[in-house]
């Protein structure tokens, strides 16, 4: 005998399971087949790796090879030293960046992407291409509000 509250009828899915038939491309392993965001979901891990304002630009600059703090500041002049320091620390904590300190005065520091950091290259390329496609489709498709214009009074 079936309990009406706890068991669904034979033709219905359990409400907490996801059964959308998107094929294996979107969720090729069980880790991605969750009903809520999980910290070990590959998509969540990838998004966390590039999260944070300026992070993608810091990664972009380091894709070309090791750079020092001053070199990064020169390449991203609008990025404050404080925020750059925070982003570099976060990338290091995520295992995406290694730091080499050279002796001397002043001490020279070089930042280099690890294998994990370099593995983000295809993701950044695809994010850029997707953003371009969304921008071409129109502002509402990009998921961002229309730019507000200030009216000037004479």
Secondary structure, DSSP 8 states (H G I E B T S, - for coil): ---TTTS--TTS--TTS------TTT--SGGG--SS--TT-HHHHHHHHT-STTHHHHHHHHTTS-EEHHHHHHHTTTS-HHHHHHHHHHHHHTTSEEEEEE-SSS-EEEEEE-HHHHTTHHHHHHHHHHHHHHHHH-TTTTT-----------
